[in-house]
């Protein structure tokens, strides 16, 4: 696990990711539009495979076993057909913003709704986050919390006993602000980058920056002043990561994109996820300068797409 009770500010963005559930006439089935073979299994007797379906089945197992432990049912479950339609990609073609977390959260929420299990947010997070952690082997589960909740959240990861986690929705994001994703076209497996050992001083500084951003909500700043302070703190966090993580975290393309984006007064960009070549999330006070930045990025083979911060989900 990443440092217990670490703090973070996380934004959930809207994506083309849909899970549908129906009752099956035969065994249960998992289907998807990405390059992954259809999987047939018995919902009342299955094991977690060592393939691309492991996240989905681990989340499903946690949900069903959790309901049995709660004494809600000891009967056999109906066989289901679960279809996942995702534009987030898979394997080397994944886009790098929460595809595996979307799967565990999506399975828990969709099956919960279809079976009318009525689990609460706390249980949903537990089932999905533990599945993600089990398969990935490490991490803060912040992306799971973000996708489950939607919007922008302040997140505190669980302690060693999986207790005392926090998810608080934030009103930091101004209605006139815009968000963008910069993609360099490189996919990174997050689990490979989570074995890095960081010092306690790093975590203390990171938590301090998060809490300063959180405090922006508690004061009534004019929009321009609020964005300036927000940008300053985001850049402080980015510098902390760039100065601490191994060579390769900031690739040549990421460095180029960060440089031209952060020179714009009304834009701030930060490497998202595990870095090492994936994406930058950009916040814009307005769209001034976006066209210029888009052209500069395109000449380096880097794309930028406008995105929407997802609505609160729970």
C-alpha positions as CSV (number, residue, x, y, z in Angstrom):
1,X,0.0,0.0,0.0
2,X,1.1,3.6,-0.5
3,X,1.7,5.5,2.7
4,X,-1.3,4.9,5.0
5,X,-3.5,8.0,5.4
6,X,-1.8,10.0,2.7
7,X,-3.7,12.9,1.4
8,X,-4.5,13.9,-2.2
9,X,-6.6,16.2,-4.4
10,X,-8.2,14.2,-7.2
11,X,-10.4,15.1,-10.2
12,X,-12.7,12.6,-11.8
13,X,-13.2,13.2,-15.5
14,X,-16.0,12.0,-17.8
15,X,-15.1,9.1,-20.0
16,X,-16.9,6.7,-22.4
17,X,-17.1,3.8,-20.1
18,X,-20.4,1.8,-19.7
19,X,-21.2,-1.5,-17.9
20,X,-24.5,-3.2,-18.6
21,X,-25.8,-6.2,-16.6
22,X,-28.5,-8.7,-17.5
23,X,-29.5,-12.2,-16.4
24,X,-28.0,-15.0,-18.3
25,X,-29.7,-18.2,-19.5
26,X,-26.5,-20.2,-19.1
27,X,-23.3,-19.6,-17.2
28,X,-22.2,-16.0,-16.3
29,X,-20.3,-14.2,-19.0
30,X,-17.9,-11.2,-19.2
31,X,-17.8,-9.4,-22.5
32,X,-15.9,-6.2,-23.7
33,X,-15.2,-4.2,-26.8
34,X,-11.4,-4.1,-26.0
35,X,-9.0,-6.8,-27.1
36,X,-9.9,-9.3,-24.4
37,X,-11.6,-12.7,-25.1
38,X,-15.1,-13.3,-23.7
39,X,-15.0,-15.2,-20.4
40,X,-17.6,-17.7,-19.2
41,X,-17.8,-18.6,-15.5
42,X,-20.1,-19.8,-12.8
43,X,-21.0,-16.8,-10.6
44,X,-21.4,-19.1,-7.5
45,X,-18.1,-20.9,-8.0
46,X,-15.3,-19.0,-9.7
47,X,-11.6,-18.2,-9.2
48,X,-9.6,-15.1,-10.0
49,X,-7.8,-15.7,-13.3
50,X,-4.3,-14.4,-14.1
51,X,-5.5,-12.4,-17.1
52,X,-7.2,-9.2,-18.0
53,X,-10.4,-10.1,-16.3
54,X,-8.8,-10.3,-12.9
55,X,-9.9,-6.8,-11.8
56,X,-13.5,-7.4,-12.7
57,X,-13.8,-10.8,-11.1
58,X,-12.0,-9.7,-7.9
59,X,-14.5,-6.8,-7.5
60,X,-17.4,-9.1,-8.2
61,X,-16.1,-11.7,-5.7
62,X,-15.7,-9.0,-3.0
63,X,-19.2,-7.7,-3.5
64,X,-20.9,-11.1,-3.4
65,X,-18.9,-12.4,-0.5
66,X,-19.5,-9.2,1.4
67,X,-23.2,-9.6,1.0
68,X,-23.0,-13.2,2.3
69,X,-21.0,-12.1,5.3
70,X,-23.6,-9.4,6.0
71,X,-26.2,-12.1,6.2
72,X,-28.3,-10.6,3.4
73,X,-28.4,-13.8,1.4
74,X,-26.9,-17.3,1.5
75,X,-28.8,-18.3,-1.6
76,X,-27.1,-18.9,-5.0
77,X,-26.9,-15.8,-7.2
78,X,-28.4,-15.7,-10.7
79,X,-26.0,-16.1,-13.6
80,X,-25.3,-12.7,-15.2
81,X,-24.0,-11.4,-18.5
82,X,-21.8,-8.4,-17.8
83,X,-20.8,-6.2,-20.8
84,X,-18.1,-3.6,-20.5
85,X,-17.8,-1.0,-23.3
86,X,-14.7,1.2,-22.8
87,X,-12.9,3.8,-24.8
88,X,-10.1,3.9,-22.3
89,X,-8.2,1.2,-24.1
90,X,-6.4,-1.9,-22.8
91,X,-2.8,-3.1,-22.5
92,X,-0.4,-1.1,-24.6
93,X,-3.3,0.9,-26.0
94,X,-4.7,2.2,-22.7
95,X,-5.1,5.9,-22.4
96,X,-3.8,6.0,-18.8
97,X,-6.5,7.6,-16.7
98,X,-8.2,5.1,-14.5
99,X,-9.2,2.2,-16.8
100,X,-8.6,-0.5,-14.1
101,X,-10.2,1.6,-11.4
102,X,-13.2,2.2,-13.7
103,X,-13.6,-1.6,-14.0
104,X,-13.7,-2.3,-10.2
105,X,-16.0,0.6,-9.4
106,X,-18.2,-0.1,-12.4
107,X,-18.6,-3.8,-11.6
108,X,-19.5,-3.0,-8.0
109,X,-22.0,-0.2,-8.9
110,X,-23.6,-2.0,-11.8
111,X,-24.1,-5.4,-10.1
112,X,-25.3,-3.6,-6.9
113,X,-27.9,-1.7,-8.9
114,X,-29.0,-4.8,-10.9
115,X,-29.4,-7.0,-7.9
116,X,-30.8,-4.3,-5.7
117,X,-28.3,-5.0,-3.0
118,X,-28.5,-1.4,-1.7
119,X,-24.9,-1.2,-0.4
120,X,-23.7,2.2,0.8
121,X,-20.7,4.3,-0.4
122,X,-18.5,3.0,2.3
123,X,-19.0,-0.7,1.3
124,X,-18.8,0.1,-2.4
125,X,-15.4,1.7,-1.8
126,X,-14.2,-1.2,0.4
127,X,-15.1,-3.8,-2.2
128,X,-13.7,-1.9,-5.2
129,X,-10.6,-0.6,-3.5
130,X,-9.6,-3.9,-2.0
131,X,-10.0,-5.6,-5.4
132,X,-7.8,-2.9,-7.1
133,X,-5.2,-3.2,-4.4
134,X,-5.1,-7.0,-4.5
135,X,-4.6,-7.2,-8.3
136,X,-2.3,-4.2,-8.6
137,X,-0.3,-5.0,-5.5
138,X,0.1,-1.4,-4.3
139,X,-1.4,2.1,-4.6
140,X,-3.4,4.6,-2.6
141,X,-6.8,3.6,-4.1
142,X,-7.4,7.4,-4.8
143,X,-8.5,6.7,-8.4
144,X,-11.1,4.3,-7.1
145,X,-12.4,6.9,-4.6
146,X,-12.5,9.5,-7.3
147,X,-14.4,7.4,-9.8
148,X,-16.8,6.3,-7.2
149,X,-17.6,9.8,-6.0
150,X,-17.2,11.9,-9.1
151,X,-16.3,15.6,-9.1
152,X,-13.1,16.8,-7.3
153,X,-12.4,15.2,-4.0
154,X,-10.0,15.5,-1.1
155,X,-9.0,12.0,-0.3
156,X,-7.2,10.4,2.6
157,X,-6.1,6.8,2.1
158,X,-7.0,4.0,4.6
159,X,-4.7,3.1,7.5
160,X,-3.0,-0.3,7.7
161,X,-6.3,-1.8,9.0
162,X,-8.3,-0.4,6.1
163,X,-10.0,2.1,8.4
164,X,-10.2,5.9,8.7
165,X,-10.2,6.8,5.0
166,X,-11.9,10.0,3.9
167,X,-13.6,11.2,0.8
168,X,-14.7,14.8,0.8
169,X,-16.3,16.5,-2.2
170,X,-14.6,19.9,-3.0
171,X,-16.1,23.1,-4.3
172,X,-12.7,24.3,-5.5
173,X,-13.5,24.0,-9.2
174,X,-14.9,27.3,-10.5
175,X,-17.8,27.0,-13.0
176,X,-15.9,29.0,-15.6
177,X,-12.7,27.0,-15.4
178,X,-12.0,24.3,-18.1
179,X,-10.1,21.1,-18.0
180,X,-8.0,19.3,-20.6
181,X,-6.0,16.1,-20.9
182,X,-2.6,16.2,-22.7
183,X,-1.6,12.7,-24.1
184,X,1.8,11.8,-25.3
185,X,0.8,8.5,-26.7
186,X,2.7,6.3,-24.3
187,X,1.1,3.8,-22.0
188,X,2.5,3.0,-18.6
189,X,1.6,0.1,-16.3
190,X,1.0,1.9,-13.0
191,X,1.9,-1.2,-10.9
192,X,5.5,-1.2,-12.2
193,X,6.0,2.4,-11.0
194,X,4.7,1.9,-7.4
195,X,7.7,0.2,-6.0
196,X,9.5,3.5,-5.5
197,X,10.4,4.2,-1.8
198,X,9.7,7.8,-0.8
199,X,10.8,9.6,2.4
200,X,8.5,10.7,5.2
201,X,9.6,14.2,4.4
202,X,8.2,13.8,0.9
203,X,4.8,12.7,2.2
204,X,4.7,15.5,4.8
205,X,5.4,18.1,2.2
206,X,2.9,16.6,-0.2
207,X,0.2,16.6,2.5
208,X,1.0,20.2,3.4
209,X,0.4,21.3,-0.2
210,X,-2.9,19.4,-0.4
211,X,-4.1,21.0,2.8
212,X,-3.2,24.5,1.5
213,X,-5.2,23.8,-1.7
214,X,-8.1,22.6,0.5
215,X,-7.9,25.9,2.5
216,X,-8.6,27.8,-0.7
217,X,-12.2,26.7,-0.4
218,X,-12.5,28.3,3.0
219,X,-11.6,31.8,1.9
220,X,-13.5,34.0,-0.5
221,X,-11.0,34.9,-3.2
222,X,-11.7,36.6,-6.5
223,X,-11.5,34.1,-9.3
224,X,-8.2,35.5,-10.6
225,X,-6.5,35.4,-7.2
226,X,-7.9,31.9,-6.5
227,X,-6.5,30.5,-9.7
228,X,-3.1,32.1,-9.2
229,X,-2.9,30.5,-5.7
230,X,-4.1,27.2,-7.1
231,X,-1.6,27.3,-9.9
232,X,1.3,28.1,-7.4
233,X,0.4,25.1,-5.3
234,X,-0.1,22.7,-8.2
235,X,3.3,23.7,-9.5
236,X,4.8,23.2,-6.1
237,X,3.4,19.6,-6.0
238,X,4.7,19.0,-9.5
239,X,8.2,20.2,-8.6
240,X,8.2,18.0,-5.5
241,X,7.4,14.9,-7.7
242,X,9.9,15.8,-10.4
243,X,12.7,16.5,-7.9
244,X,12.0,13.2,-6.0
245,X,11.0,10.5,-8.5
246,X,13.6,8.7,-10.6
247,X,14.9,9.8,-14.0
248,X,12.3,9.1,-16.6
249,X,9.3,10.4,-14.6
250,X,9.3,13.5,-16.7
251,X,9.8,12.4,-20.2
252,X,11.0,14.7,-23.0
253,X,7.5,15.1,-24.3
254,X,6.0,15.7,-20.8
255,X,8.7,18.3,-20.1
256,X,8.0,20.1,-23.3
257,X,4.2,20.2,-22.7
258,X,4.6,21.3,-19.1
259,X,6.8,24.1,-20.1
260,X,4.6,25.7,-22.8
261,X,1.4,25.1,-20.7
262,X,2.7,26.6,-17.5
263,X,4.1,29.7,-19.2
264,X,0.5,30.7,-19.9
265,X,-0.9,32.8,-17.0
266,X,-4.3,31.2,-17.2
267,X,-3.2,27.6,-17.5
268,X,-1.7,25.1,-15.1
269,X,-0.7,21.5,-16.0
270,X,0.5,18.6,-13.8
271,X,1.5,15.1,-14.8
272,X,-1.3,12.7,-13.8
273,X,-1.1,9.1,-12.6
274,X,2.2,7.4,-12.5
275,X,4.0,9.7,-15.0
276,X,6.8,8.2,-17.0
277,X,5.1,9.2,-20.2
278,X,1.4,9.2,-19.8
279,X,-0.8,12.2,-19.4
280,X,-1.0,15.8,-18.1
281,X,-4.2,17.2,-16.6
282,X,-4.6,20.9,-17.4
283,X,-6.8,23.4,-15.6
284,X,-7.7,26.6,-17.5
285,X,-9.1,29.8,-15.9
286,X,-10.4,30.4,-19.5
287,X,-9.7,29.3,-23.0
288,X,-7.2,32.1,-23.8
289,X,-4.0,30.6,-25.2
290,X,-5.4,27.1,-25.7
291,X,-5.3,27.3,-29.5
292,X,-1.7,28.4,-29.4
293,X,-0.7,25.6,-27.0
294,X,-2.6,23.1,-29.1
295,X,-0.6,24.0,-32.2
296,X,2.7,23.8,-30.4
297,X,1.9,20.4,-28.9
298,X,0.7,19.0,-32.2
299,X,4.1,19.8,-33.8
300,X,5.6,17.5,-31.3
301,X,3.1,14.7,-31.8
302,X,1.2,15.5,-28.6
303,X,-2.5,15.8,-28.4
304,X,-4.7,17.8,-26.1
305,X,-8.4,17.2,-25.5
306,X,-11.0,19.1,-23.7
307,X,-12.6,17.1,-20.9
308,X,-15.4,17.5,-18.4
309,X,-15.1,17.1,-14.6
310,X,-17.6,14.3,-13.8
311,X,-20.7,15.1,-11.8
312,X,-20.8,13.8,-8.2
313,X,-21.9,10.2,-8.3
314,X,-22.9,9.2,-4.8
